[in-house]
Amino acid sequence: TTVGLTEDEAMAQCIVFFVAGQDTTSSVISQTLYLLALHPEIQVKLREEVDDCFERHGPEPSLDVVSKLKYLHGVVSESMRMFPPGPRLERSALNDYVLGETGITVPKGCLVALPVYSMHHDPDNFPNPATFDPNRPVDENMGSIRPYTYLPFGAGPRNCIGMRFALQAVKLSLLHSVHNVQFVRTENTQVSI
């Protein structure tokens, strides 16, 4: 038999998706703009790509066009590495599981936490992890990133259901923001992160 959701359960799920998506997406945008203000040379390079996009494709470039902007992709990806929208992931073991040759058993029902923030800042995974480097996550360099060490949206069948929507929302917001506004730090901007 199939079990459906009640109307209240369906409404609750919609609210969860909306709130979770809005908070994390706005955080990614905010942190990215902060990083661009701290790194004007990166902002200039991004603005060149963005302005070229508007010149070639008009005031409302398609999502397909925006998804092909490599430097924008690198800026967003690197921002999410430095400030992951979910700093920790949790999963429950469905069955008893032995971790490789360690002999350590994870019992069924055990909560396993993945420290995403720590993984993203581990120099064994990302050399010079405190450096904002938008060239790090571009396609040509992805082979140097070890599998399952970059997890801003999780991975596998239980990754973030809103990943594609969130990435498009972030990229479109940044595209228009960087095209129209220069972000600078002030004497009140906190630089240590």
Phi, psi and omega in degrees: 000149176261141179251123180262176177266145171287168179298320179295319178295319178296317179296318179298319178296319178299318180295317178300313180299317182295309183294314181298317181290320182292314183295311183291320180296315180294327177295317179297316179299312181299313180295323179293317178295323176300312180297322178294324177293325179285337185234077184300330180294326177288320178298320179298314180296319178295318180298323177299315179294317181294312180298320176299320178299314180293322178296320184277330189238005177085183188288345180227076180297148181291161177299327178297317179295313182298322182293344181264003179281102189294317183290321175301316178300316179296319179298313181294314182297318181290324176299318179288337173290314182289323181230075183298137180299329174239100186291351180210141175247147177231142175219155175251136179291128179282332180217166171301139183217132177262127182282098176047227182266009181286334184081359180282128179258129172263112184287152177308135179087350181292136177277126179247125180253134176254119182278081186303313181303314180296319179297321181288343181248012178276120181297341175289332178268320184223099179305142182052059188296339180277354180270129176278105185232093181297347177278346182299311186267010180290158188311318183297333184258355185299332179296337181275351179269120182297141179304143176062027172250346176247105189227051180297335179241015186078196180203162176079196186292345180252024179290176185300124181293335182261015186305307184295317179298315181298315180299318179295318179297316180297312183295318179295319178297315180292321180305308182287324180295311182293329179293327188252344187224141171260125182263126182230156174270154179244182178295343179268354181289125176278127185264327181287129180234000000 
